[in-house]
């Protein structure tokens, strides 16, 4: 069901400063996405790549609505995984599957209180 950790997304109030810091540790920008907010402003995601190309990514986010670290788990099919886990009483769904630029996403809270983002097709 879950293939790997896709990335760990960490919040930041200053994308440029965070990107510069992680670049100083040897990471490099792999991609950037800007998303609109309802108030007309935008928030940004920056994917930082590790030197080991087989590694997952570190993603920086300045979304003001999310101030906690998110672990993104890669699955083959987000909607099928959601349907499978929906009957699990220990899982609380924060966001049911929705489309993104690269596939689908769903956000769940595990019984231990940790939040996981499912990403995939």
Helices and strands as residue ranges (DSSP letters): E 2-11, H 15-24, E 28-36, E 42-49, E 57-61, E 70-75, H 78-85, E 92-100, E 103-109, E 115-120
